[in-house]
Amino acid sequence: MRRKIPSTASLSAFEAAARHQSFTKAADELAVTQSAVCRQIASLEDFLGLKLFRRDRRGVALTEAGVAYSRKVASRLDDVERDTLELMARGGQGDTLEIAVVPTFATKWLLPRMPAFMSTHPEITINLSTRTRPFLFSDTELDAAIYAGAATWPGTTSQFLMRESPIAVCSPYLIPPRRKLTASDWTRYRLLQQSTRPYAWRDWFASRSMQVDGDMSGPRFELFSMQTEAAIQGMGIALIPRLLIEDELQRRVLIPVAHHDYLSDRSYYLTYPEQKSDSAPLRTFGEWIEAQARSYREPLGLDRAHSGTGCLRQHHSGLKQ
């Protein structure tokens, strides 16, 4: 059966005209005449059976249908262009993995280790994109995701990497080193909050058998990298996983406020859809990152009290998070 797909020439002309809101500018970008752009868009409108542009004396403007369609077309053309350039660059050789990862973990822990993987496995290209909110694998082109949470992502296989150990830190100019804070002292300082973890401070205080008023108050940040910089600038006390601030602790731009050995209820996992379990490049990457995580976590004890009976856990109730 023939696919109901417009020509790429008409889609390219439409995308350019929609982006510029001008047939003339679209023609200049595509190195064709304005009449050629008009013909392509007219052909697309005939194909769709609806108008994508309104035409008047002042020029052209997208219709409501045109606005919605232009966003989708632009996204699809970007994907085709990316895949084409990637195929051309690699000459059709090797494998590529699309992996989602939480931003600060990617920057502070994963990327410094990636050169070792690249030198050992030059045939595998790893493309990283960030995700901070839940998503469905079926809605993306992603092969896997690295996230911090519980291993309860249905319809996937989850590979344990390490437990998370948050520590309370601040600038050495905010609180003098080695000063011990009492429960009442904590209320004198601003607590920096992670927007995706509203109860993080409360859980941390509870692990110390403490109750602190205002433990959910304070400026909120979506990324740990933002919270880290805010703490460095003396904006307050931050609660951040140790693995994300090793460099800052070593340089002493951040110092621990309390020496408290604490493992949160979150662990880092490499997770992928069950149908990708037989992927050779994904298996290679999974073995490598698990070894990297093991070499990091064992001296720090970040794998103790790990729930589950192994590194791989499968869930069978559909793909959803």
N, C-alpha and C positions, 0 to 999 in steps of 0.2 A: 504494500500500500504506500502510495506517495505521501511523504510527510507534508504537513501544512506549515511550511516554513517560507517566509519571504526571502528574496535574494539578499546576499550579504551587501551588495552594492546599495540597495535601497535602505537597508538598516544602517549602514555607515553614513549615508547622506542624511537620514533622519536624525541619528544621534548627534552629528555635527551641527545640524541646523537647530536642534532642540537646545544644545549646549550654548550656542551663540545667540539663539533667538533671532537668527538672521540667515537667509538663504545665501546672501552675498558673501558673508564671512565663512560660511560652510564651504562654499565653492572655492574660496581662496585657500582654505586649509587642505581641501582635497585635490587642489590643482585641476579643477574642472570648471566649466562655465556655470553661471547661475541657472541657465535654462536646463542644464543637465541635472542639477540638484532638484529643480522644480519637477522634472519628469520622473525622477526616482521617487520623490515623496508622493506625487500623484499616483504613481503605480502602487506604492505601498498602501495608500488610502483606499484605492480600488480593491486591493487584495483583502484588506481588513473589513471593508464595507462601512467605514466611518471616517470622520474628519479628525486629523491630528493637529492641524493648525487652523486658526482663524486668520483670514486675510482682510486687511483694510488699507486705507490710504497711508497709515503710519508704518506699515510693514506687516509682520506676522507675529502671532502669539500662540502658544500651545493651548489646546483645549484641555479640559479636565482629563479626558482619556489619554491625550498626548503626554501630559505630565506623568501620569502613572506608567505608561508604556515606555517613555524615554528612560526612566530610572532602571527599569528591568533590562532594556536593550543595552544600555551603557554597561551594566554589570556583566551581562553575558559576553559582550564584545571584549571587555577587559579580560575575562577569563580565557577567551579564545586566543587573544593576543599573548597573554602570559604563557599559555601552554605551547603556543607556536614558537615563541622565542626560546623557551626551555628546550624544546625538541631540537631546534636548530643549533643551540649552543652545545648540546651533548651529542649531536649527530645520531640521535636515536639509541644511544648506548646508555647502560646503567639504569638505576632505579631512583625514584624520587619519593620521599615521604613528606606528607603534609601533616604537621603536628601543631596542635594548639597548646599554649602554655600560659600560665599566669605570668604577668609581665616581669615583676621583680625577681622571681625565681629564675626566669630566663636570663636576665641581665647579670645577676649577681652570682648564680651558682652554675647554671647550665652552660652558658656561652664560654666562660673561661676554660671549660673542659672539652668543648667541641673540637678544637684543633687536633686533639689526640684521636678522636673518632675519624675526622676527615683524613688524617694521614694514614690510618690503618685501613679505612674503607673508602677509598676515593671513588669507588663505583656507586656509592649511595649519596644522593643529595638530600639534605634535610632542609625543608622550608618551615620556618616558624611563624606563627601568627598568634596574637594575644587574645585571650578570652578571660573576662573577669566575672561573667554571669553564666548561668546554666544555658545549655543549648542542646539541640538534637543532632546527632551525627548524620541522620538521614537528610537534614537540611543543609549539609555542608559537603565539601569535597575532602574533609579531613580524614586522615588514616588513624590518628590517635590523639590523645590529649594527656597532658601532665597537669594534675590539679591537686589541691590540698582539700581533703574532706574525709568522708567515710567511704568504704568500699561498697557502696550501695547504689551503683549506677546500673540499673537493670538493662539486660540485653547486651552486656559487654563482658570482657575479661579484664580484670584489674590486677596489675602487678605491683606489689608493695615496694616502695623505695626506702622511705624512712619516716620515723615519727617526727613531729614538730615540737621544738622546745623554745617557746617564747620567753624572752627576758625583758625586764623593765630597764630602760636605758634613758640617758639624757645627756645634755652637754655638760662637760666638767665645770663650766662657768655657771650653770644653773644650781647645781648641788655639789658641794665640795666632795671629793672622793673619800670613801670609807665612812661617810656619815650614815648612820643608821636611822631610818625613818620609823616612827611609831605610827599607829593607826590614825591618830589625830593629825600627825604631820602631813599625811598624804593629801588631806583636804586643802592644804595650802598651795598645792601645785596643780597646774592644769594637766589633765589627762588627755593625751592625743588618742583619738578613736579611729578604728578601722571600720569604714561604713558597711562592709560585708560581714563584719563580726561584732555585732552590737553588744554581746555579752562577754567579750574577751576579758576585759578587766575584772568583771564580777567573778568569772570562773577562776581567774588568777588569784584574786584576793581570797576566794573560798579555799583554794588549795593551801593557803597560809593560815586558814582559820581566822580570817579577818573580815570585817564588814566596814566599808568605807562609803560615807555619804557622797553622792554625786559620781559614783563609779561609771555611770553611763553618760556623763556630761563631758563636754569638751568638743573642740573642732574635729570634724570627721574628714577622713581622706580615703579615697577609693583604692589607692595603690600603696603598698608598703614603701616604695621608693619615695613617695611624697611624705609619708610619715617620718621616714628616716631623715630627710632633709629638714623637716620642721623641727625635729628633735635637735639636730646639729645646730640649728639657728636659735636654740634656746626657747622655743615656743611652748615647751612642756615636756612631760615624761611620756615616752612611747613604749608600747609592748610589741616587740617585733621578734619573729623567729631568728634564732642565733645564726642559722646558715645564711641569712640574707644580709648580715651586718658584720661578718668576720673581718673584713677590711677596715671598717670604721672602728671596730673595737681594737684592732691592732694599732691603728694610727692614733687611738685615744681621742678621736673627735666625739666619740660616744663612750660613756662609761656605764657599767651596771649600777643601778640604784640599790638593788638588793641581790645578794647571792642566794638564789632560790632555785633548786633543781626541780624543774616542772616540765612535764610532758602534757601537752594539750590533747584533746580528743580527736585531733586532726592528724592525718598522715598524708604523705605525698605518694601518689600512685601514677603509674603509666597505664592508661585505660584505652581500649580500642574495641570496636564492634566484633562480635564473635565470628562473623564471616571473614574477618581479616586475620584470624588466628594462624592460618597457614602461610601468611606472607613472609617470605624469606628475609627481605630487608627489614621488616618490622621486628622479626625475631632477633636479627642481628643487633639492631638498635636496642631492643629490650634487654638483651644479655649484657650489652655494654653499659647502659645507664644503670642497671641493677648493680653491676660491679663497682661503678663509680660511687653510687649511693652507699654501698656496703663499706667501702674503704673510708668514706666520710663518717658514717654513723657509728661504727664500732668503737673508735676511741672515745666518742662522746656519750655512748650508751643510748643513742637515739632509737634503737630497735627493741629495747626491752619493753615488756608489757604489750608487745604487738598483738593485736587481736587477729584471730584467724589461724588456719592450720597450714599455711604455706604462702608462697609468693603470689600464686595465681588464684584468683577467685572468679567464678563465673556466676552470672545472674541471668535469669531466663524469663523475665516478666515484661519484655518489651523495652525499646530504647527510649529512655526518658531520664531527664535529670531536673 
